[in-house]
Amino acid sequence: MTDWLGVIDACWPAERTVTAGPWRLRVTPGGGGRVNAISGDGDDIDLAERTARDLGQRPSFIVLPGQDRLDAALAERGYGITDAVDILTIPVTTLAVGVMPYATAFTIWPPLQIMRDIWAEGGHVGSVRQAVMMRAARPAGILARVDDRAAGAAFVAAHGHVALLSAVEVLARHRRKGLAGTILTAAAHWARAQGCTEVALVVERGNVPARTAYASHGMKCVAGYHYRRPPEEP
């Protein structure tokens, strides 16, 4: 059984982590939910909260399948579900068939400036999240092309048998041209060379367009989790 939290921590690593009793706190100011969340299980939620606040963070807990007791305890404290995500996967062998069509995508490390420009234009992957990529142990960037133009960028990293795809960005003017499939296929070819057997990605449960696009290429949901955060403080 795949340790998905372990995969995510290896492929999208926090700037630093702090252990407090049964809790693991990730600290990456400005880096997004994954790298600023608390994971673990136990009754001493106060300890996790105090530690987070000492670190200058608003507590944010990852709740995994089977953690019903933790989920209920957080709900009783007024924590609401702020994001729910699913993990989608596909076998490498399903996508990495033959060779990539010429000049449609390249795996590159470190990222080229044009890739950073694409992320910047998309507005979701700024400098802090790009710094997250640089900490991954087995990384690659993907530059996708269409109509003889650089049109999309993504990040992939390997951990064990899984290649985790993140930071997928397609320029608005080049959407609906099959670039999601191009990026997935490029990730699968790279993953095969790394000895991986699966390509995975994390997608928001409510992001229907993205889920539909990935499902059309054969990706299936295998796991998921959600975040709970306390009400905004005055």
C-alpha positions in Angstrom: 0.0 0.0 0.0 1.4 3.4 -1.0 2.3 5.9 1.7 0.9 8.9 -0.1 1.8 11.4 2.5 5.4 10.1 2.3 5.3 10.5 -1.5 4.0 14.1 -1.2 6.6 15.0 1.5 9.4 13.7 -0.7 8.2 15.2 -4.0 6.9 18.5 -2.7 9.0 19.1 0.5 8.5 21.7 3.1 11.2 24.2 3.9 11.5 22.6 7.4 9.5 20.3 9.6 9.0 20.3 13.4 8.0 17.3 15.5 5.9 17.8 18.6 4.8 14.5 20.2 2.8 12.6 17.6 2.5 15.6 15.3 4.6 16.6 12.3 4.4 20.3 11.4 5.5 21.6 8.0 6.8 25.2 7.8 7.1 27.0 4.4 5.8 30.6 4.7 3.8 31.4 1.6 4.2 27.9 0.1 0.6 26.8 0.2 -1.4 24.2 2.1 0.7 21.0 1.5 3.9 22.5 2.9 2.3 24.3 5.9 0.1 21.5 7.3 0.1 19.3 10.4 -0.1 15.6 10.1 -0.3 12.8 12.7 -2.9 11.5 15.1 -3.5 11.8 18.9 -5.6 13.4 21.6 -3.2 16.3 22.4 -4.5 18.7 19.8 -3.6 21.5 22.1 0.1 20.6 21.7 -0.1 20.8 17.9 -2.0 24.1 18.1 0.5 25.7 20.5 3.5 24.5 18.4 1.9 25.9 15.2 1.2 29.3 16.8 4.8 29.4 18.3 6.0 28.9 14.7 3.8 31.8 13.5 1.3 29.6 11.8 -2.5 29.2 11.8 -3.0 25.5 12.6 -4.0 23.4 9.5 -4.5 19.7 9.9 -4.3 17.0 7.2 -7.0 14.5 7.9 -6.4 11.1 6.2 -8.9 8.3 5.5 -9.5 6.4 8.8 -8.8 9.4 11.0 -12.5 9.7 12.0 -11.7 10.4 15.6 -9.3 13.2 14.8 -11.8 14.6 12.3 -14.6 14.7 14.8 -12.4 16.2 17.5 -11.3 19.0 15.2 -14.9 19.6 14.1 -15.9 19.9 17.8 -13.3 22.7 18.2 -14.8 24.6 15.3 -12.4 23.6 12.6 -13.9 23.6 9.2 -13.0 21.6 6.1 -11.3 24.2 3.8 -9.9 22.0 1.1 -10.6 18.4 0.0 -8.3 16.7 -2.5 -8.0 13.4 -4.4 -5.0 11.6 -5.5 -5.2 10.4 -9.1 -2.9 7.8 -10.6 -2.3 6.0 -13.9 0.2 3.2 -14.7 3.3 4.4 -16.5 2.8 1.7 -19.1 -0.6 3.1 -20.1 1.0 6.4 -21.2 4.6 5.7 -22.0 3.9 3.9 -25.3 6.4 4.3 -28.1 8.3 7.6 -28.2 7.1 11.1 -27.5 6.1 13.0 -30.7 9.0 15.2 -31.8 9.4 18.5 -30.0 6.1 18.3 -28.1 7.6 18.2 -24.6 11.0 18.2 -22.9 12.1 17.1 -19.4 14.5 19.7 -18.1 16.3 20.4 -14.9 16.7 23.0 -13.5 13.7 24.9 -15.0 14.3 27.2 -17.9 13.3 30.9 -17.6 10.5 30.3 -20.1 9.1 27.7 -17.7 9.3 30.1 -14.8 7.6 32.8 -17.0 4.7 30.4 -17.7 4.2 29.6 -14.0 4.4 33.3 -13.2 1.8 34.2 -15.9 -0.5 31.5 -14.5 -0.3 33.1 -11.1 -0.4 29.9 -9.1 3.3 28.9 -8.9 5.4 31.8 -7.6 8.9 32.0 -6.3 8.2 30.2 -3.0 6.6 27.3 -4.7 9.4 27.1 -7.2 11.8 26.9 -4.3 9.8 23.9 -3.1 10.7 22.1 -6.3 14.4 22.7 -5.8 14.3 20.7 -2.5 12.9 17.5 -4.1 15.5 14.7 -4.3 14.6 13.4 -7.8 13.1 16.3 -9.8 12.4 17.3 -13.4 10.6 20.1 -15.1 8.4 19.6 -18.1 8.2 22.2 -20.9 5.3 21.5 -23.3 4.9 23.0 -26.8 2.2 23.4 -29.3 1.9 25.4 -32.5 5.7 25.8 -32.4 5.5 27.7 -29.1 6.2 27.0 -25.4 2.8 26.7 -24.0 2.9 24.7 -20.7 5.1 23.8 -17.8 4.9 21.3 -15.0 7.0 19.7 -12.3 7.5 16.0 -11.6 9.5 14.2 -8.9 10.0 10.6 -8.1 9.8 8.7 -4.8 9.8 4.9 -4.7 7.6 3.6 -7.5 5.6 6.9 -7.9 6.3 10.0 -10.0 4.2 12.9 -8.6 3.2 15.6 -11.0 2.6 19.1 -9.7 2.5 22.7 -10.8 0.8 22.0 -14.1 0.2 25.2 -15.9 -1.0 25.7 -19.5 -1.1 29.3 -20.8 -4.7 30.4 -21.3 -4.3 31.0 -25.0 -3.1 27.4 -25.6 -5.8 25.6 -23.6 -8.0 22.9 -25.2 -5.1 21.9 -27.4 -4.3 18.6 -25.7 -1.5 19.9 -23.6 -2.6 18.1 -20.4 -2.2 14.9 -22.2 1.2 15.9 -23.6 2.4 16.8 -20.1 1.1 13.5 -18.6 2.7 11.5 -21.3 6.0 13.3 -20.9 5.9 12.7 -17.1 5.2 9.0 -17.8 8.2 8.7 -20.1 10.4 10.4 -17.5 9.0 8.2 -14.8 9.7 5.0 -16.7 13.3 6.1 -17.0 13.4 6.6 -13.2 12.1 3.1 -12.6 8.6 4.3 -11.5 5.5 2.3 -12.2 2.8 5.0 -11.5 2.3 8.7 -12.3 0.2 10.5 -9.7 -1.1 14.0 -9.0 -3.1 15.8 -6.4 -6.3 17.6 -7.5 -8.9 19.6 -5.6 -12.1 17.6 -5.3 -14.1 20.5 -6.6 -12.0 21.2 -9.6 -14.3 19.5 -12.1 -12.6 20.7 -15.3 -9.2 19.3 -14.2 -10.7 16.1 -12.9 -12.6 15.6 -16.1 -9.5 16.2 -18.2 -7.3 13.8 -16.3 -10.0 11.2 -16.2 -10.2 11.4 -20.0 -6.6 10.2 -20.1 -7.4 7.2 -17.9 -6.4 8.6 -14.4 -8.3 7.1 -11.5 -8.8 8.3 -7.9 -7.0 6.0 -5.4 -6.9 8.1 -2.2 -7.7 11.5 -0.8 -7.6 13.7 2.3 -8.9 17.0 3.5 -7.6 19.9 5.6 -9.3 21.3 8.7 -8.5 24.8 9.8 -9.9 26.9 12.7 -12.1 29.9 12.1 -10.4 33.1 11.2 -9.2 34.9 14.3 -10.2 38.6 14.8 
